[in-house]
Amino acid sequence: MRYLAGFSYILTLSLSMSTHAQILPAPSTTTTAAPTITAPATTAPILPAPAATTTTSSALTTQTSAMDVWVQNMRNSYATAAAAQAEAANTAASRAARNAMIGAGLQVLFTACPYLNAAPSAQKSAMGKDGAKIQKVADDTDAIMDKIADQNEFVYADSIDVGTATLIGRDVKATMAPSCDRFMNEDGKMGGWGQKALSLIKGKPSSFGENIPGDIKQWCPNYPKMSSSQRELFWVWAMMSMASSEASCDAGAKNVNAPNGTAMGLFQLEYNKCPKARDLYNANDNIECAVDLLAKELENRDDLMTPTSKGKEGTYWGPLRSDDWNKKRGGDIKGARKTRAIMVKYRYCTGEHKPGEGAELPDSTSEETKPAVDEAKDAKSQKAPKKSQKPSQAPKKQEPLIQSI
């Protein structure tokens, strides 16, 4: 089927090129000889004898100059027309190639349609000897469609004003790895990865847009007051934070020392956690599995962060662990702090941060945050006066500056 799709593409492109070729004949590559002027046999020579006046010579010179100008103008016009023809052919070829890509995807869809809802093992058994071929074409088509998705224009997210989106985009550039602009660029527009993540998040409202985790105010104080669309964008931001600290937003990143094998892609996932994924180095596959996995975690526990990686309350990702006191985690602690530091900078969380600003949350195990903790203790030690104690002096009532009439 892949070859038929290729043949279809070549045929379409050929027809397109032939149609455009009728616009103007192709320019000749041969050198045209100068025209020969032949005098009629029964008449005198066209050119006068040398003894003629100089007026005739002047007229010939004028005619020759005019001919040169005319020829040059024709050449320029021909070159312009040829360039226009080439541009039209390129546009048609590009359109034909895109149509061929879509056609190949539809062809695979129709061929494999009966097996789509079956489990992977059942699909392989049902498709029999043609299964490998269908799988290969499907994988190739997925790659093609992913390229088309990556080429999609950057767009603003719905219900987010352009001004705020622009500021959020600046925050992305200032705080996250450079490759994270595939999620959102510095203008605040969503790229292919961001659009993919947002569409998946919108499809799971009970886990994201409508969900208010018990500890969310610790990481995003204004979260409960946000609209659903603002919350959905927060979760895109949170996932970008994870991808930035886990893999520097590199779809090809891998960790061969992961506990259960090799962790791959944007969210450092393993195949045992993503049974539906064909290729975890494919950004869209990786994002889809990450959103599904995070949604299940948020359904199983009440909080975003958790102190464990085991059981129903556990998390797959080190950056979502809150047990910073546990030194056995090693470098995981640094990654978690880095993720939190980025996560709290989402503009809607406070509405006060300037582009690129935002502080890491207080951590009692961190030397850098001890002054802040001490200040909090001092504030608690200043208790309110008991009821038996009289205030030193009641404030005098101030007369209004303007008396009521």
MISE-140912 format. One record per residue (C-alpha): residue in three letters; x, z, y. Coordinates in steps of 0.1 Angstrom, whole numbers, plus 2048, in hexadecimal, padded with zeros to 3 digits. Layout:
N
ALAXZY...
This chain:
405
MET800800800ARG81D807817TYR8297E3812LEU8067D6819ALA8057E9839GLY8277DB842PHE81B7B883ASER7FC7BE84FTYR8127C986BILE8297AB869LEU80B793867THR7FA7A4885LEU81A7A3899SER81F77E88FLEU7FC77489BSER8017888BAMET8227778C2SER8147558BBTHR7F775B8D2HIS80D7658EEALA8247488E6GLN8097308F2ILE80B73E914LEU82A72B91CPRO842716906ALA8637278FEPRO87F71E915SER897704907THR8BA70E8FFTHR8C86EB902THR8D76DC921THR8C16C1931ALA8D56A293CALA8D1697960PRO8B667C964THR8C3658965ILE8B5641981THR8B161D974ALA8AA60298DPRO8905E7983ALA8A15C7976THR8905B098ETHR8975C39ADALA8B55CB9C2PRO8C85EC9BCILE8B560A9CALEU8D36189DBPRO8DF6049F8ALA9025F69FBPRO91D60CA09ALA91B5F8A29ALA8F9607A31THR8F5620A4DTHR8FB645A48THR8D664CA4CTHR8D0641A28SER8EC658A1BSER8DD675A2FALA8BB66EA20LEU8C966F9FDTHR8DB690A05THR8BB69FA11GLN8A86939F2THR8C36A09DBSER8C26C39ECALA89C6C49E9MET89E6BB9C5ASP8B86D79BEVAL8A16F09D0TRP8836E49BCVAL8966E699BGLN8A270A9A3ASN87F7159ACMET87270698BARG88D719978ASN88473A98ASER85F735983TYR86672D95FALA87C74C95BTHR86176296AALA847753953ALA85D758935ALA86477C93EALA83E782942GLN839772920ALA853788910GLU8447A791FALA82179D913ALA8307978F0ASN8417B98F0THR8217CA8FBALA80D7B88E0ALA8287C18C6SER8277E68D0ARG8017E68CDALA8027D48ACALA81C7ED89EARG80680B8A9ASN7E77FA899ALA7FB7F5879MET805819878ILE7E182487CGLY7D680A862ALA7F0817849GLY7E283B84ELEU7BF830848GLN7C981C829VAL7D883C81ALEU7BA850824PHE7A2839813THR7B88367F4ALA7BE85C7F0CYS79C8677FCPRO78E8717DATYR7AC8897D5LEU7AE8997F7ASN7998B87EFALA7AA8BF7CEALA7C78D77C9PRO7EA8C77CASER7EE8CA7A4ALA7CB8BA79EGLN7D389E7B7LYS7F38957A4SER7E1895783ALA7C3881790MET7D88667A1GLY7ED861781LYS80A848783ASP7FF83D7A6GLY8028607B3ALA82785D7BDLYS82183C7CFILE80384A7E1GLN81686A7EALYS8338557F8VAL81C84080DALA80A85F819ASP82A870823ASP836851835THR81484E847ASP816873851ALA83886D860ILE82A84F873MET80C862880ASP82287F88ALYS83786789FILE81785A8AFALA80D87E8B7ASP82F8868C5GLN82B8678DCASN80A8748E9GLU80A87B90EPHE80F89E91AVAL7EE8AC926TYR7E18CC937ALA7CE8E5921ASP7A98E7926SER79C90293EILE7BE90B94BASP7C3902970VAL7DF8EB977GLY7F090398FTHR7F391F975ALA7FC90695ATHR8198FA96FLEU82591E974ILE82392494EGLY837904948ARG85291195FASP85293294BVAL85691E92BLYS87590D939ALA88392D946THR87E943927MET87D92D908ALA8949168F5PRO8968F3904SER8868E28E6CYS8668F78ECASP85C8DD906ARG84D8CB8E8PHE8328E68EAMET8308E7910ASN8458D692AGLU8508E594BASP8318D695DGLY81B8EB946LYS80E8CD932MET80A8D090DGLY81F8BA8F7GLY8188AF8D3TRP8228D08C4GLY80E8E48DDGLN7EF8CE8D9LYS7F28D28B3ALA7F58F88B5LEU7D98FC8CFSER7C18E78BBLEU7C78FC89BILE7C491C8AFLYS7A39108BEGLY79690A89ALYS79C92F891PRO78A9438ADSER785962898SER7AA966894PHE7B595B8B7GLY79D9548D5GLU78396D8CBASN79B9868BCILE7A89A58CFPRO7C39B58BAGLY7C69DB8BEASP7E99DB8CDILE7E59BB8E2LYS7E49CE903GLN8079DA8FCTRP8149B78FBCYS7FB9A7913PRO7E89C0929ASN7CE9A7936TYR7C6997914PRO7A39A7910LYS79999A933MET7A497792CSER78D95A924SER78E94B901SER7A292D90EGLN7BB94491EARG7BF9588FEGLU7C39388EALEU7DF92D901PHE7EE9508FDTRP7F094A8D7VAL8029298DDTRP81A93B8F4ALA81F9578D9MET82693D8BFMET83E92B8D6SER85094D8DBMET8539508B6ALA86092D8B1SER8799318CESER8889518BFGLU88594689AALA89292389CSER89991A8C1CYS87B9038BDASP8908EC8A6ALA87A8DC88CGLY8988D6876ALA8A58FA876LYS8AB90B855ASN8B692C847VAL8C392A823ASN8C6950822ALA8A1957825PRO89397180CASN87F9587F7GLY8949397FBTHR89A922819ALA886929839MET87F90984BGLY8748FA86CLEU86590788CPHE85792887DGLN87192C861LEU857928845GLU85B927820TYR847911807ASN83A92F7F5LYS827938815CYS81C91481CPRO80F9057FBLYS7FD8E980EALA81B8DE822ARG82C8BD818ASP84B8C182ELEU8538E1841TYR86C8CF856ASN84F8BB864ALA8458CD884ASN81F8C787FASP8208D485BASN8348F2866ILE81C8FA883GLU7FE8F686DCYS80B90F853ALA81792786EVAL7F492887FASP7E392D85DLEU7FB949853LEU7F895B875ALA7D2958874LYS7D1969852GLU7E898485DLEU7D398C87CGLU7B498D866ASN7C59A584EARG7D19BE868ASP7C59CB889ASP7E59C689CLEU7FB9AA8A7MET81B9BD89FTHR8219D087FPRO83C9E7872THR83E9D784FSER8429B683DLYS82F9C181EGLY80B9C5814LYS7EC9BC826GLU7F99CA847GLY81A9B8844THR827999856TYR83C97C84BTRP84F97A86CGLY86A992877PRO86298C89CLEU83F99C895ARG84F9BC887SER84D9DB89CASP8639F2888ASP8829EF89ETRP88EA11891ASN893A0186FLYS8B89F8870LYS8B59E784EARG8A59C985FGLY8C69C0870GLY8C39A2886ASP89E9A1882ILE89B9BC89DLYS8AD9A68B7GLY8959898AFALA8779A08B2ARG8829AC8D4LYS8899898E0THR86797D8D5ARG85599A8E6ALA869994906ILE85D971907MET8399798FCVAL832991918LYS83B977932TYR81B96392CARG80D960950TYR7E996A948CYS7F598B938THR7FB99A95AGLY7F797F974GLU81498E987HIS83397F978LYS84596498CPRO852946979GLY86B95095FGLU868976966GLY85B99294FALA86B9B093FGLU86F9BA91ALEU8579D5910PRO8659F990FASP877A028EFSER87FA268E8THR89DA1B8D2SER8ACA068EDGLU8C6A14905GLU8BA9FC920THR897A0B921LYS8A0A30921PRO89CA34947ALA879A25944VAL871A3D928ASP87FA5B93BGLU86AA5295AALA84BA51944LYS853A74936ASP858A8195AALA836A73964LYS826A85946SER837AA694FGLN826AA6972LYS806AB5966ALA7E7AB797DPRO7E1ADA98CLYS7CAAF1978LYS7A7AF9984SER7B1B1D98DGLN7CCB109A5LYS7C1B079C8PRO7CFAE99D8SER7E9AF29F3GLN7D4AE3A0FALA7B6ACCA0FPRO7BAAADA22LYS7A8AACA43LYS78BA95A46GLN793A78A5DGLU77AA6DA77PRO771A49A76LEU782A34A90ILE760A23A99GLN743A3BA9DSER722A2FA8EILE707A28AA7
